[in-house]
Amino acid sequence: MIVINIDVMLAKRKMKVGELAERIGITNANLSILKNGKAKAIRIETLDKICRELDCQPGDILEYRPD
């Protein structure tokens, strides 16, 4: 299972979901779908923007946990 840790990174950076959504150019709804693990895919471009804004690596956001 892939776990999305955007909430963790947002908390570390003291940033709100809406602020990140605005900075990376996606809707709050789409970012919420992603951060809640409901998205079926993520564009590399979107992951790049998230990492740039949160000053982190993709591995800080995406985590694999065996079932």
C-alpha positions in Angstrom: 0.0 0.0 0.0 1.3 3.5 -0.8 0.7 6.1 1.9 0.7 9.8 1.1 2.3 11.9 3.8 1.4 15.4 2.6 -0.3 16.2 6.0 3.0 15.4 7.8 5.0 17.6 5.6 2.4 20.4 5.8 2.5 20.3 9.6 6.3 20.4 9.6 6.2 23.5 7.3 3.3 25.0 9.2 1.4 25.4 5.9 -2.3 24.9 5.3 -3.7 22.7 2.5 -5.2 25.7 0.7 -2.0 27.6 0.7 -0.1 24.6 -0.9 -2.9 24.1 -3.4 -2.7 27.8 -4.5 1.1 27.7 -4.7 1.1 24.6 -6.9 -1.9 25.5 -9.0 -4.4 22.8 -8.2 -7.8 23.0 -6.5 -8.2 22.3 -2.8 -10.5 19.4 -3.7 -7.8 17.7 -5.9 -5.1 18.2 -3.3 -7.5 16.8 -0.6 -8.1 13.7 -2.8 -4.4 13.2 -3.2 -3.5 13.7 0.5 -6.3 11.4 1.7 -5.0 8.6 -0.5 -8.0 8.6 -2.8 -6.2 9.5 -6.0 -5.5 6.8 -8.5 -2.5 8.6 -9.9 -0.3 11.6 -9.4 1.4 13.5 -12.2 5.2 13.8 -11.9 4.8 17.5 -12.6 2.5 17.8 -9.6 4.8 15.8 -7.4 7.7 18.1 -8.5 5.7 21.2 -7.5 4.7 19.7 -4.1 8.4 18.8 -3.4 9.6 22.3 -4.4 7.0 24.1 -2.2 7.5 21.8 0.8 11.3 21.6 0.3 11.3 17.9 0.5 12.0 14.7 -1.5 9.4 12.5 -3.1 10.2 9.8 -0.5 9.1 12.2 2.2 5.6 12.3 0.6 5.2 8.8 -0.8 5.7 5.8 1.5 5.3 2.1 0.7 3.8 -0.1 3.5 3.4 -3.8 2.9 -0.1 -5.1 3.5 
